[in-house]
């Protein structure tokens, strides 16, 4: 298995796609019920194959990821060969919390009303073992969420 098994809730959400997967592998509804009862290892194997297909499809389309903690915001651009990072970090005491949805104007007000400073940072790195899908999957397992990239582009513009 390349990634992880989908949870029962995730499988339920993807029920239509899973049925299509089974049919494309010549497994009918009756066959599936029989396999689950008589050969649970094979049933689990089919679920694992389907899980890998789902994750590969999703992860291959990922362009941007975000990781937020209250005082640190990391935005990643997942290129073909490497990952670019743009980040913001609050240094000092402030009510600013990146995990809350606030508009940039409110962010500035919170910073100006405190002794905190906002530090911008950036970095680039190649994928480990040139395995883009696995690295993006791992980042998502650690809490990164798929993003539209607007914030990354904004930070890149501000950096210049």
Buried (B, 14 or more C-beta within 10 A) or exposed (E): EBBEBBEEEEBEEBEEBBBEBBEEEEBEEEEBEEBBEEEEEEBEEBBBBBBBBBBBEBBEEBEBBBBBEEBBBBBBBBEEEEBBBBBBBBEEEBBBBBEEEBEEEEBEBBBEEBEBEBEEEEEEEEBEEEEBBBBBBEBBEEEBEBBEBEBBBEBBEEEE
